[in-house]
Amino acid sequence: MPLPTPPTRRPNIPASRKADSKANNDLLIKGLLCALIGLAVLASPWFIASPDIRDIVAQASLLGWLALVLAVGFIGVHVWRRLAAPTES
């Protein structure tokens, strides 16, 4: 006897919809914080007066770019999930 086909739609349970919404909002918050950290690391050498500290922070620019890439990923997943979520009727 063959197995039944898997379901194609998610169950319409309000509790799971709230949990999904909270997880999506957490992704958005993580993305915004990563973007803020990345921009701060990349922009801070222009505002630091001490040349030694400015050089140290400028050498960390790779981490600033990594934070920006992570931010784009988190925000992209948030947008993807929002667009794929079923609309409430």
C-alpha positions as CSV (number, residue, x, y, z in Angstrom):
1,M,0.0,0.0,0.0
2,P,1.6,3.4,-1.0
3,L,2.1,6.2,1.4
4,P,-0.2,9.2,1.3
5,T,1.2,12.4,-0.3
6,P,2.7,14.9,2.2
7,P,0.7,18.0,3.0
8,T,1.4,21.0,0.9
9,R,-0.1,23.7,3.2
10,R,0.7,24.5,6.7
11,P,-2.0,24.1,9.4
12,N,-3.8,27.3,10.2
13,I,-3.1,27.3,13.9
14,P,-3.0,30.8,15.5
15,A,-0.5,29.8,18.2
16,S,2.1,28.6,15.6
17,R,1.4,31.8,13.5
18,K,2.4,33.9,16.6
19,A,5.5,31.9,17.2
20,D,6.5,32.3,13.5
21,S,5.9,36.0,13.7
22,K,8.1,36.3,16.8
23,A,10.9,34.3,15.1
24,N,10.6,36.6,12.0
25,N,10.8,39.7,14.2
26,D,13.8,38.3,16.0
27,L,15.5,37.8,12.6
28,L,14.8,41.4,11.7
29,I,16.2,42.7,15.0
30,K,19.3,40.6,14.6
31,G,19.8,41.9,11.0
32,L,19.4,45.5,12.1
33,L,21.8,45.1,15.0
34,C,24.4,43.4,12.8
35,A,24.0,46.3,10.2
36,L,24.5,48.8,13.0
37,I,27.6,47.1,14.3
38,G,29.1,46.7,10.8
39,L,28.5,50.3,9.9
40,A,30.0,51.4,13.3
41,V,33.1,49.3,12.7
42,L,33.6,50.6,9.2
43,A,32.8,54.3,9.9
44,S,34.6,54.6,13.3
45,P,38.2,55.1,12.0
46,W,37.1,58.5,10.6
47,F,36.0,59.7,14.0
48,I,38.8,58.4,16.2
49,A,41.5,61.0,17.0
50,S,44.3,58.7,18.2
51,P,46.3,57.3,15.2
52,D,47.2,54.1,17.0
53,I,43.6,53.2,17.9
54,R,42.5,54.3,14.4
55,D,44.9,51.8,12.8
56,I,43.7,49.0,15.1
57,V,40.0,49.7,14.3
58,A,40.8,50.0,10.6
59,Q,42.4,46.6,10.6
60,A,39.1,45.2,11.8
61,S,37.2,46.3,8.7
62,L,36.9,42.7,7.5
63,L,34.7,42.1,10.6
64,G,32.6,45.1,9.7
65,W,32.0,43.7,6.3
66,L,31.2,40.3,7.7
67,A,28.6,41.9,10.0
68,L,27.1,43.7,7.0
69,V,26.9,40.4,5.1
70,L,25.2,38.7,8.0
71,A,22.8,41.6,8.3
72,V,21.8,41.3,4.7
73,G,21.3,37.6,5.2
74,F,19.1,38.0,8.3
75,I,17.0,40.7,6.7
76,G,16.7,38.7,3.5
77,V,15.5,35.6,5.3
78,H,13.0,37.8,7.2
79,V,11.7,39.3,4.0
80,W,11.5,35.9,2.3
81,R,9.5,34.4,5.2
82,R,7.2,37.4,5.2
83,L,6.5,37.0,1.5
84,A,6.0,33.3,1.8
85,A,3.7,33.5,4.9
86,P,0.0,32.9,4.3
87,T,-2.2,35.9,4.5
88,E,-4.6,36.1,7.4
89,S,-8.3,36.0,6.3
